[in-house]
């Protein structure tokens, strides 16, 4: 798994836990829905940290909480 997939999975997980749609997340995060959809559908393979921060703000979580998962902890090094 790569980082983009882990970010995608985490966004979907958090939306599922809260019962909110991608469009609702976009509204809460002050982002255009296309920005989130680009991450989810793989068009954006390297989302900006600022975009992830806005998503976290919309979900009322910290960046630490966003990235604190086994999925992120188990990512393989990008440089070998």
Rosetta silent file (secondary structure, phi, psi, omega in degrees, C-alpha in Angstrom):
SEQUENCE: XXXXXXXXXXXXXXXXXXXXXXXXXXXXXXXXXXXXXXXXXXXXXXXXXXXXXXXXXXXXXXXXXXXXXXXXXXXXXXXX
SCORE:     score description
SCORE:     0.000 S_00000001
   1 L     0.000  146.110  178.307    0.000    0.000    0.000 S_00000001
   2 L  -108.586  174.351 -175.947    1.167    3.524   -0.689 S_00000001
   3 H   -62.704  -42.451 -179.153    0.598    6.780    1.178 S_00000001
   4 H   -59.991  -39.521  178.586   -2.117    8.034   -1.199 S_00000001
   5 H   -68.199  -39.009  178.472   -4.124    4.854   -0.614 S_00000001
   6 H   -64.283  -41.107  177.723   -3.693    5.154    3.153 S_00000001
   7 H   -63.274  -46.016  179.157   -4.934    8.778    3.042 S_00000001
   8 H   -57.777  -49.883 -178.907   -7.903    7.729    0.904 S_00000001
   9 H   -60.589  -39.100 -178.610   -8.784    4.877    3.257 S_00000001
  10 H   -67.454  -42.067  177.843   -8.525    7.126    6.305 S_00000001
  11 H   -61.492  -46.054  179.623  -10.829    9.770    4.837 S_00000001
  12 H   -62.957  -39.434  178.709  -13.393    7.110    3.936 S_00000001
  13 H   -62.372  -48.064 -177.852  -13.111    5.567    7.402 S_00000001
  14 H   -65.324  -39.230  176.937  -13.623    8.891    9.172 S_00000001
  15 H   -65.301  -41.641  178.871  -16.590    9.808    6.978 S_00000001
  16 H   -62.577  -42.851  179.742  -18.117    6.391    7.583 S_00000001
  17 H   -62.463  -33.050 -176.960  -17.690    6.680   11.355 S_00000001
  18 H   -96.045   -7.334 -179.642  -19.422   10.056   11.313 S_00000001
  19 L    66.152   36.554  179.911  -22.061    9.167    8.745 S_00000001
  20 L  -116.030  150.751  178.970  -21.171   12.064    6.472 S_00000001
  21 L   -83.960  168.616  176.984  -20.905   12.233    2.703 S_00000001
  22 H   -63.236  -39.385  178.497  -17.946   13.480    0.724 S_00000001
  23 H   -64.434  -38.668  177.190  -19.925   16.612   -0.168 S_00000001
  24 H   -66.377  -41.144  176.706  -20.654   17.239    3.523 S_00000001
  25 H   -60.055  -41.777  178.990  -16.962   16.747    4.337 S_00000001
  26 H   -60.528  -44.037  178.821  -16.086   19.279    1.639 S_00000001
  27 H   -62.486  -47.336 -179.868  -18.483   21.809    3.172 S_00000001
  28 H   -62.261  -30.878 -174.858  -17.145   21.225    6.685 S_00000001
  29 H   -94.672   -1.371 -177.431  -13.563   21.531    5.401 S_00000001
  30 L    57.443   40.369  178.490  -14.123   24.641    3.259 S_00000001
  31 L  -122.179  151.537  172.201  -12.844   22.723    0.231 S_00000001
  32 L   -68.409  142.620  178.685  -14.399   22.180   -3.167 S_00000001
  33 H   -53.249  -32.554 -179.537  -15.844   18.656   -3.435 S_00000001
  34 H   -62.185  -31.476  179.362  -13.535   18.064   -6.409 S_00000001
  35 H   -63.955  -44.434  179.914  -10.479   18.400   -4.151 S_00000001
  36 H   -71.653  -41.646  179.235  -11.624   15.558   -1.926 S_00000001
  37 H   -62.438  -36.036  177.207  -12.868   13.477   -4.853 S_00000001
  38 H   -62.347  -36.293  176.144   -9.485   13.860   -6.570 S_00000001
  39 H   -68.696  -46.722 -174.802   -7.841   12.316   -3.505 S_00000001
  40 H   -68.436  -33.694 -176.908  -10.418    9.538   -3.237 S_00000001
  41 L   -96.567    8.308  172.950  -10.400    8.598   -6.922 S_00000001
  42 L    84.106    2.967  178.301   -6.624    8.627   -7.263 S_00000001
  43 L   -70.412  -34.095  177.009   -6.263   11.711   -9.440 S_00000001
  44 L  -102.641  101.560 -178.192   -4.307   13.396   -6.655 S_00000001
  45 L   -85.894  -11.341 -177.966   -1.516   10.978   -5.713 S_00000001
  46 L  -140.828   71.969 -177.581    0.233   13.476   -3.456 S_00000001
  47 L   -63.585  143.874  179.564   -2.324   15.602   -1.608 S_00000001
  48 L   -66.840  146.379  177.605   -0.947   18.694    0.070 S_00000001
  49 H   -60.659  -35.774  178.725   -0.582   18.604    3.816 S_00000001
  50 H   -62.232  -37.102  176.938   -2.618   21.815    3.976 S_00000001
  51 H   -65.107  -44.408  178.084   -5.515   20.024    2.258 S_00000001
  52 H   -63.795  -37.907  177.684   -5.324   17.183    4.773 S_00000001
  53 H   -61.898  -42.206  177.937   -5.177   19.782    7.586 S_00000001
  54 H   -63.814  -38.918  176.369   -8.383   21.404    6.284 S_00000001
  55 H   -62.430  -44.993  177.989  -10.040   17.987    6.212 S_00000001
  56 H   -60.437  -43.517  178.638   -8.916   17.409    9.795 S_00000001
  57 H   -59.950  -42.645  178.851  -10.273   20.818   10.820 S_00000001
  58 H   -63.523  -31.685  179.520  -13.606   19.957    9.207 S_00000001
  59 H   -91.170   -1.914 -178.108  -13.703   16.686   11.127 S_00000001
  60 L    58.857   44.627  173.947  -12.551   18.374   14.375 S_00000001
  61 L  -129.246  165.349  177.493   -9.480   16.161   14.693 S_00000001
  62 L   -90.834  165.365  173.361   -5.760   16.874   14.742 S_00000001
  63 H   -60.172  -38.081  178.254   -3.250   15.852   12.107 S_00000001
  64 H   -59.483  -42.500  178.457   -1.836   13.486   14.711 S_00000001
  65 H   -66.792  -36.089  179.133   -5.200   11.790   15.085 S_00000001
  66 H   -62.501  -46.673 -174.026   -5.543   11.528   11.309 S_00000001
  67 H   -88.885   -5.641 -177.344   -2.190    9.814   10.871 S_00000001
  68 L   -85.609   75.626  178.478   -2.266    7.749   14.076 S_00000001
  69 L  -140.820  158.328  176.867   -3.364    4.429   12.576 S_00000001
  70 H   -61.379  -33.796 -178.559   -1.810    1.025   12.021 S_00000001
  71 H   -61.242  -44.622  177.572   -2.182    1.602    8.277 S_00000001
  72 H   -71.248  -37.721 -179.687    0.138    4.617    8.334 S_00000001
  73 H   -64.787  -26.762 -176.607    2.502    2.959   10.800 S_00000001
  74 L   -97.940    7.246  178.105    2.945   -0.038    8.512 S_00000001
  75 L   -63.244  139.461  176.233    3.710    1.856    5.287 S_00000001
  76 L   -71.769  149.234  176.164    6.858    0.693    3.560 S_00000001
  77 L   -59.037  140.608  178.461    9.669    3.258    3.185 S_00000001
  78 L   -76.831  -28.018  179.726    9.394    5.205   -0.073 S_00000001
  79 L  -106.515  125.469 -179.269   13.177    5.311   -0.445 S_00000001
  80 L  -122.484    0.000    0.000   14.970    1.989   -0.585 S_00000001
